[in-house]
Amino acid sequence: MKTAGLVVMLCCVVLMQGCAGVSDKISESMGARKLHVKAMIDGSDFVKVQGNSLWLEHRAWRLPGQPGENRQMPIYVNGRDWNPVWTKMNQPQSSLNSSTYELKEPLALSAGDVRIEVVMGRGSVTVAEKPDASNRETLSVLFDDDSQGGADWYDVIIHNGKQQIQVRAFIDGSDCLKIQGNKVWWQHRRYNLPGKWQGADEPTYINGEQWMPSWDESLVNNHGALAGGMRENENRQFSDKLTIKNPLPREANDNIRLKINKGRGKVTIDQYPNQSNGYTLSVLFDDDSIGGADLYDVLIEY
């Protein structure tokens, strides 16, 4: 346990007594965070999104949902079936334009942060145009099945920008938060375990939800510190794993950002996800050099 002056200790005790209100939810930005489209594609088609309006521009071969003569299948938008009406267009590069589907919530688009998740589909699905002032903030996603024979089902989720994880915890010493896919866990390094400073038992909050990590009790003394005292390079004390709803994609990513809302020490990315670490993100909360514990509130964007 780190020693501290009386003022620091009293301040931290007051903070910990007020921790019951730490579960404030992350404020969500206006608009839906994702759009789910499922359709039978033969050839190539654009899905266009502008505000709360969605429509299709047909480019080649058969219309979406019409893989053969006298065969018609609905297009699914956020799980709801839709049978669009088609009309002629004046543009030479495309022959037909669908009617408009009105979304319940507009997709809150950001020009730099559109991500495509292909759940099903043998061809390619790519962002043809990002929303900006020149196209009146219209997103264009190309479903390209041109090089394949026949038709195939495409199941695609369009994400509107970065995912976020908010972490709030009392840190005394240093701890790494690990994120792999939809799993989150702590790796303790030095001094007291997260939330266990001065014998307390405070939760970690992930996206506003309370989590009481469990630990190997044989390694912990009655003050919440590692049995046997401080270890300079303690790397074997792991918590259990929490399942989250917004998983970290299984891909290399060095474009992860941290926003420190509260916390007196350093919060840094110890390891970016890559193949060698099983696509695991490690975020280091470092309070080693300061006496006592402090509440850390950090937003992780990926």
N, C-alpha and C positions, 0 to 999 in steps of 0.2 A: 504494500500500500504506500502510495506517495504521501509525504508529509506536506503540510501547507500552513500558512499563517491563519490566525483566527478569523480574520475578515473573509478570506477566500472560502474557508470551511463553512462559515455561517451562510454566505451567499449561496453556496451549492446546496446546503440543506434546505434553504427556502425554495430554491428551484425544484428540488426533488419533491418537496411537499406539494408543489403546484403541478406535478406531472400528470394528475388525473385529467387535466384539460388538454393534454398533449395530442389528443386524437382528432384534431381539426382536419377535415377532409381537404384534399387538394382542390382548389377551385378549377373547374373545367372551363375551357374556352368555349365560346358559342359555336354550335355546329357539331355534326356527327364526326367521329374520329375515323370511321371506316365505311366502305361501301362494298357490298358483296353482290357479285354478278355471276350468274350461271346460265350458259346458253350453248346450244348445239351450233357449231360453226363449220361451214363448208366454204373455204376460200378465205376472204379477209374482210374485216369490218372494224370501224372505229366506234368506240363508246365515248360519247361526249358528255361532260358534266360542267354545268355553269349554275352556280347558286344551288337552288333546290330543283333544277331541271336536268333531266337525263334523256338523251336520245341517241340513236344509232345512225351512222352513215355507212351505207353498204359500198364496198369497193370491188369485189370480184366473186364470181361463181354464185352459188345459191344464197338466198336470204337466210339470216340467222333463224334457227328453229324450223327451217323448211328443207330438210336434207333430201327429199325426194318428191315425186309427183303425189299430190293428194295427201301429203304428210305435213302436219303442223304441230309443233311443240312450243309451249310457252317459254319465254325468257323469264328467269327468276331474278328479282331485284330485292336484296335484303330478305330473301325467303318468300316473297310474294310473287305470284305468277302474273305475267304481263304479255298480252298479245298485241304488239304494235301494229299500227296502220302505216302503210308505206306510200309515199308520194314521190313524183319525179323531181329531180333537182336540175338546176341550170349549170352547175359546175361540170366541166368535162371529165374530171378525174373520178367522179362518182355518179352513179345513175339513180340511186334511191335514198331517200331520207325518211326516217321513221317519225311517227308521232312522238310527243313528249311525255315522259313519265315524271310525275311530280313526287319528289322525295319528301318524306315527313319532316326531315331536318336537312338543311344544306350541308354539303361536305365542306368543312372548314379547310380550304386548300391553302397551301403555302408553296410558292414557286420552287423553292429549293428542297422541299422535304416530302415529295410524293414517293411512296414505296409500293411496289407491286408484289403480291404474294400469289403464286400460281399453285393452287391446291390440286388441280387436274387440268390436263390439256397437253397434247403432243407437240404442238407448234410453239411459237414464241408469242409472248404478251409483253409489250413494251410501252413506255410513255412516248408518244409521238410528239406531243406538244405540252409543255408545262404552262400553267395559267399565268398570264401576265397582261399588261395593259394593251399590248398589240392584238391579242385575241379576245379581249373583253373578259379576262379572267376565266377562260375556258380550258379545262383539262381534256386532252385527247389521248385515249389509250387504244393501241392497235392490237387486235386479235388476228394473228397471221397464221392461217392454216393452208396457204396457197400451195405449198410444195408437197402436201400430203394428199393421197387419194381418198375420196369420200369425205365424210364429216366426222367430227368428234366433239364430245362434251368438254367445255371449258368451265372451270370453277375458279374464279379469281376474286381476291380481296384487295381493294385499293385502300391503302392507309394514307391518312392525311398528315404526314409529317412524322416527327419523332415520337417514340414512346417515352414515357416518363415513369420513374420510380422515386417516390419520396421516402426518405429514411430519417427517422427521429429516434435518437438513443442517447443515454448518458454514457460518456466514455471517460474512463480513468486509465491512462496508459495508451496502448495502441491495439487496434483491432482491424482486421480485413473483412469487409463484406464481400462475399463471393456470389456471383450470379451466373448460372449456367442453364440455358433454356428457361424453363418455368420454375426453377429451384433457386432458393436464396438461403445462405447460411453464413454464420460467423466463423472466422478463424482468429482465435485469440493469440496475442503476442506477448503483452507485458502488463503487469499490475493487475487491477481488478477486472473481472468480466464485465461486459456491457450491462448497465443497469444495476450492478451489485456493489457499488461504492458504499463504504461505511456500513455494510451489512444490509443495505436496501435490496429490494427485489422488484425493480421497475421493468416494464416491458419495453421492447423495441416496437416502433410503429412503422409499418410498411404500407404506403399509400393510405394512411389514416387508420389502418386496421391493426389492432393490438396483437402482438406475438410475444409469447413467453418462451424464449429459447431454452431448450433443455441441454444439460452438459453432463459429462462423465464426472459424477460426484466424487470418485476416488481421487481426482486431480484437483479438487477445490476444497479450500478450508472454510471455516465458518464465517470468514470475513469476505468471501467471494473472490479471494485471490488464489492463485495456483499454489497447491501444496508444495512445500519445500522452498518457498520464497520466490524472488524475482529471477527470471531466466532471461539472459540477454537476447537469445534468439529462439524464443518459444514458438514452435510452429506445429504442435501436435494437438492443440486443444481446439476441437471443432464442436459447434453446436449441431442440433438436429437441423433438418432442412424444411423450409417453408415453401409451399406451392403458391405461385402468383398467377394472375390472370393475363398479364402482358409480358410474354416470354421474350428473352433476348434471342434474336435470330441466330441460328447455328451457322455463322459465317464470320470471317475476319472483319473487324471493324475498328479503325483507329480514329473514327469521327465522333467518339463519345465525349460528352461535355458534362461538367459538374457545376452546379450552382450552390454555393454555400450560403444558406439563409441565416444560419446561426452556428456558432462554434468558434472558440478562441484559438484552437490549434490548426494544424494543416490537414486538409483532405485532398488526396491525390489519387490518380489511377496508378496502381502498382503493377498491373498487367492488363493489357488489352486482350480481348478474345482472339484466339488464333488456333490453328490446327494442333499445335504442340501442347497446348493446355486444355484441349477438349472444348474450345470456344467458351472459356470461362473468363468473366470479367472480375477483377479484384480491385476494390476501392479501399485504400488505406486511410483510416481515421487515426491521426497521430496527436495524442495529447500528452506524450511522454515527458516533455520538458517543463510542464506546468503543474503546480501542486493541486491536489484534489481532483474532482471530476467536473465535467461541463456537459450541458445539453447541446447536442449537434443536430442540426436540421439541414439535410442535404438533398438536392434534387439531381437525379441522374437521368440524362437524356441520351437516347440512342436510336 
